[in-house]
């Protein structure tokens, strides 16, 4: 099984655990889509915006002495956009309904982002060895 297929599987399992998610996307830190589940036609735009938000989040955390970037949560009128660091080279972005339990969102997303990070970083290491 390829890393992309495994990442997609993780996104689908996460959406099954959190039915209030309306979309899930794994992207590289530079904004390329790695896998998506129901981001419908907007995946490339969301991935690019995620990369931009990641850059701002990293600079903000660093400038304020808060350490390395971990996560970013945006609450809009119609729901949430949550972005989580996934290893050293990827990010997980989730779209959620406004009624989601934010604590559970963080709990489940942190687990999934760690797994996605392992998959992506492992695939990059294997590629570099070849």
C-alpha positions in Angstrom: 0.0 0.0 0.0 1.4 3.5 -0.9 1.7 6.3 1.6 -1.0 8.2 -0.2 -3.5 5.4 0.1 -2.6 5.0 3.8 -3.0 8.7 4.4 -6.4 8.6 2.6 -7.4 5.7 4.8 -6.5 7.7 7.9 -8.6 10.7 6.7 -11.6 8.4 6.2 -11.2 6.8 9.6 -11.0 10.2 11.2 -14.2 11.3 9.4 -15.9 8.2 10.6 -14.9 9.0 14.2 -16.0 12.6 13.8 -19.3 12.7 11.8 -19.4 16.5 12.1 -16.4 16.8 9.8 -17.3 18.0 6.4 -13.9 17.6 4.8 -10.3 16.4 5.5 -7.2 17.2 3.6 -3.5 16.2 4.0 -1.1 18.5 2.3 2.7 19.0 2.1 4.0 22.0 3.9 4.5 23.8 0.6 0.8 23.4 -0.3 0.5 20.3 -2.5 -2.4 18.0 -1.9 -1.3 14.6 -0.6 -4.8 13.1 0.0 -8.3 14.5 0.5 -11.7 13.3 1.6 -14.7 15.4 0.5 -13.0 18.8 0.0 -14.7 18.8 -3.4 -13.0 20.8 -6.1 -11.4 23.2 -3.6 -8.6 20.9 -2.5 -5.8 22.7 -4.3 -7.0 26.1 -3.0 -7.4 24.8 0.5 -4.0 23.3 0.4 -2.4 26.5 -0.8 -4.2 28.5 1.8 -3.1 26.0 4.4 0.5 26.5 3.4 0.2 30.2 3.8 -1.5 29.9 7.2 1.1 27.4 8.2 3.8 30.0 7.4 2.1 32.7 9.4 1.4 30.3 12.3 5.1 29.2 12.4 6.3 32.8 12.4 3.8 33.9 15.0 4.7 31.0 17.3 8.4 31.6 16.8 8.2 35.4 17.2 6.2 35.1 20.4 8.5 32.4 21.9 5.8 29.7 21.9 8.0 27.1 20.2 7.2 25.1 17.0 3.9 25.2 15.3 1.4 22.6 16.4 -2.1 23.7 15.4 -4.4 26.5 14.2 -8.1 26.8 14.7 -10.3 29.3 12.8 -14.0 29.6 13.7 -16.3 31.1 11.1 -20.0 31.7 11.0 -20.7 28.3 9.4 -18.1 26.1 11.2 -14.4 25.5 11.8 -11.2 25.1 9.9 -8.5 23.4 11.9 -4.9 22.8 10.8 -2.5 20.5 12.6 1.2 19.9 12.0 1.7 16.3 10.7 5.3 15.4 11.1 8.1 17.5 9.6 6.7 18.0 6.1 2.9 17.8 6.1 -0.2 19.3 7.6 -3.7 18.1 8.2 -6.6 20.5 7.6 -10.2 19.7 8.7 -13.5 21.4 8.0 -16.1 21.0 10.6 -19.7 21.9 11.4 -20.3 24.6 14.0 -21.8 22.0 16.4 -18.6 19.9 16.7 -17.1 19.3 20.1 -13.9 21.2 19.7 -12.1 19.2 22.5 -12.9 15.9 20.7 -11.9 17.5 17.4 -8.5 18.3 18.9 -8.1 14.9 20.5 -8.9 12.9 17.4 -7.1 15.3 15.0 -3.9 15.2 17.0 -3.8 11.4 16.8 -4.5 11.4 13.1 -1.9 14.1 12.4 0.7 12.2 14.3 -0.1 9.1 12.2 -0.1 11.0 8.9 3.2 12.6 9.8 4.7 9.1 10.4 3.4 7.9 7.0 4.6 11.0 5.0 8.0 11.3 6.8 8.6 7.6 6.4 7.8 7.7 2.7 10.1 10.6 2.2 12.9 8.8 4.1 12.5 5.7 1.9 12.5 7.8 -1.2 15.7 9.6 -0.1 17.4 6.2 0.5 16.8 5.1 -3.1 
